[in-house]
Amino acid sequence: MELIGLTNRGWALRYLREARAELRLAREEPRLSLMFSLEAARKAQACIYHCLGNADGLEMLVLDVMMQEKLPKDKVMRLLLAVEKLVQAASEAEDARQAYQLASKAVELASRVVKGVLGEEAE
């Protein structure tokens, strides 16, 4: 039995591939590194949302939980909050190296979620 549908599976794998490509561009294009790093972090977040189901619904849920300013007991929600904070930190980073490191963490996290949920690695 599959945990997610084919559509979300396809989007999750696509976003992970694109996040990795954005990271590569961030490394290769120093002048645009901040922009590419932020895009990589956002796409990693989208990958995770699609791995877990309804991406739009999860995004709204995370924003609601963040507004409560209370750490949830649910481990999945903690993961989603951590990813949101990584994306926010990457968007606020002024140093390209720091933004790249944050985006790298987000992409690595997305890779682990894909492997855990889908049982495979994206190319």
VENPE-V231129 format. One record per backbone hydrogen bond with DSSP energy under -0.5 kcal/mol. NH is the residue of the N-H (numbers start at 1). CO is the residue of the C=O. E is the energy in kcal/mol with one decimal. If there is no record, write none. Layout:
nh-><NH,NH>
co-><CO,CO>
e-><E,E>
This chain:
nh-><9,10,11,12,13,14,15,16,17,18,19,20,21,22,23,24,25,26,27,28,29,30,32,33,36,37,38,39,40,41,42,43,44,45,46,47,48,49,50,51,52,53,55,58,59,60,61,62,63,64,65,66,67,68,69,69,70,78,79,80,81,82,83,84,85,86,87,88,89,90,91,92,93,96,99,100,101,102,103,104,105,106,107,108,109,110,111,112,113,114,115,116,117,118,119,119,120>
co-><5,6,7,8,9,10,11,12,13,14,15,16,17,18,19,20,21,22,23,24,25,28,29,30,32,33,34,35,36,37,38,39,40,41,42,43,44,45,46,47,48,50,53,54,55,56,57,58,59,60,61,62,63,64,65,66,65,74,75,76,77,78,79,80,81,82,83,84,85,86,87,88,89,94,95,96,97,98,99,100,101,102,103,104,105,106,107,108,109,110,111,112,113,114,114,115,114>
e-><-2.3,-2.6,-2.4,-2.8,-2.4,-2.2,-3.0,-2.0,-2.2,-2.7,-2.5,-2.2,-2.0,-2.6,-2.1,-2.0,-2.3,-2.4,-1.8,-2.0,-2.5,-0.6,-1.2,-0.9,-2.4,-2.6,-2.2,-2.3,-2.3,-2.3,-2.5,-2.5,-2.1,-2.1,-2.3,-2.2,-2.1,-2.4,-2.4,-1.9,-1.4,-0.6,-0.9,-2.5,-2.2,-2.0,-2.2,-2.7,-2.0,-2.2,-2.5,-2.5,-1.8,-1.0,-0.7,-0.8,-0.7,-1.9,-2.1,-2.5,-2.4,-2.4,-2.3,-2.1,-2.4,-2.0,-2.5,-2.5,-2.6,-2.4,-2.1,-1.5,-1.0,-0.5,-2.3,-2.3,-2.3,-2.3,-2.5,-2.6,-1.9,-2.0,-2.6,-2.5,-2.4,-2.4,-2.3,-2.1,-2.2,-2.7,-2.3,-2.4,-3.2,-2.5,-0.8,-0.9,-0.8>
